[in-house]
Amino acid sequence: MTFSALFPSLLPETIVLVAALAVLGVDIGALRGAPNDTRMRVGAILAVIGCGAAIFAILGIPPSVPYLGSVLLFDPLANGARVAILVLTAATVLISTGGKQVAQPAEFLAIMLLAAIGMMLMAAATNILLAFVALELSSLSLYILSGFDKRSPDSAEAALKYFLFGGVSAACLLFGLSLIYGLTGSLHMPEISGTLASVPFNPLLAVALVMVVVGFGFKVAAAPFHLWAPDAYQGAPAGSAAFIASASKIAGLALFFRLFWSGLVADAGTMWTFEGPPGWFVVMGILVAASLLLGNLAALVQSNLRRLLAYSAISHAGIMLLGVMIGGSAGTRPLLYYTITYGIATVGAFGVVAALEASSVGPRISDLAGLWRRSPALAGCLTIFILSLAGIPPLAGFFGKFFIFAGIFSADPSAPLFWLMVLAIGMSAVSLYYYVIVLKHALVAEAADTSPIPLTPAAMLALVGLAAATIALGLTPSALLFAL
């Protein structure tokens, strides 16, 4: 592998890196002393241009071609996840222009782009060492983004909790991966799978599987490894919270899927019988049930919109893990469709939160009262995002759940996975209550303050675009499903 052959394969990541350096260089040079909002707007333009150019570069890479000694694989899973990460990064940058201004906008945007590079590498990695390095690049960037509002004690608390839990989960993940390397003598996922299939089950492998699931459970905020999420979503700047809740989940689940179905498929075990070692299938099933129950039941008692979105994210993580579990028969399409549509709705919801907080509207659900009068556009966008998260047809969120549930039902209706699907459907009905409470305050309740809520053109463009995408992907789900 020569540099001339390697460069085209990593051109998208290179473009994003150049965009991050351009944001910093322009801010330090041409915009030194300029107002914060001007620096934010110029930086956002450069970041969005970089994300758009990287998307075009990804579309030009031949699919299913391994690079760098088969360390990277640009298959439909990797390319679909990378494009989605870049789209959500650009959307997050745009909604950040409509929120509270951060003290160092160029650094904020550059770190977000660096996190996106780590996530893109996570999605394409087939080497567990590169996967861990990419995971840490994105994680360290997200820790900084969550504590970027240095004037807010809540932001500092969010960063500290996120960092402490992240450090422990990284240690667990690295310990599990080191055991896998010690048992197989390989860092390459397909080689790991072949070795594990040819040797008897080792008790150390059970420890490794649990450690790996713990590490990735933290990454996707699955219960019981979710304790950082409510505080991080509440205290981080709105743009940071949106990025953590959307793009990082896509990257984590793409890597999760590849590692377990490409590297550890030989020790998946089964939930159908109790013959032989249980494998990671049972462990993941426990995480699914815990996430669905805790996420939805805890969201019922929340009065803070950010914390409600956090517990909602935990429940959605349970359904995403169901998408991972059916990957052996249904493939990657249902999981990618669900995570992408969830990410679009979540970024949109946090975009509305950012606009409200910029106008000194509190994060409590009751503070949404009168939103339909103060800003019909924000109220309409919020309605679309919340209904999509609730899974109401014909929005994209409904078809995301439908494709995953259909994959489970077509596999084996008598299997325990079917009962996890039943639990997911029941908890989806429970989630309607707290989602409707949000819409009740936004669309029905009256407020004493009826002054209009201003919104920057870039943020409005992002919110309208995300709302339109949520509707379009619901009306024509095959447009995305068959493109993945």
PyMOL commands that set and color helices and strands:
alter all, ss='L'
color gray80, all
select helices_A, chain A and resi 3-9+11-28+36-59+76-96+105-124+128-146+153-184+189-198+203-219+229-235+238-245+247-263+265-267+280-299+305-325+327-330+333-358+365-368+371-374+376-390+396-411+416-443+457-475+477-481
alter helices_A, ss='H'
color red, helices_A
select strands_A, chain A and resi 65-67+72-74
alter strands_A, ss='S'
color yellow, strands_A
deselect
rebuild
show_as cartoon
